[in-house]
Amino acid sequence: MKKSDFYHIEEGYIILHESNHKLCTTDIKKVDVSILPVQKNAGEEIMNAAANALSSSLGNANEKVNIYVEIIHGNNIDKIKVNTNPLIRNNLDYHEMVTHARNLQVAIKKDCNL
């Protein structure tokens, strides 16, 4: 994954490809990585709870998440979704995508002089 897949810098502005927002680089306060759970439907929740209860499992190995890089500017937050499909927390793809998100975070901070 390259940073050019997500944004580009143009004359003091960062232009996000996903939302097509144009943000002034001097207005950016913080860049952070967030991991948000994907909302499941009720049937999936019940089946997952039953499987955990019947297996005497202490942990839930079926939590689907999306990974975002958040750009905080003014009173707004713009999010760049790093993964295309929901990921299962703590598997190898998840850890790889978190690494990509952290690298993207560092690149944005460097490009915006934060």
Secondary structure as UniProt FT lines:
FT   HELIX           3..5
FT   STRAND          7..10
FT   TURN            11..12
FT   STRAND          13..16
FT   TURN            17..19
FT   STRAND          22..24
FT   HELIX           25..27
FT   STRAND          28..37
FT   HELIX           42..54
FT   TURN            55..56
FT   STRAND          64..73
FT   TURN            74..75
FT   STRAND          76..81
FT   STRAND          87..88
FT   TURN            89..90
FT   HELIX           92..111
FT   TURN            112..113
//
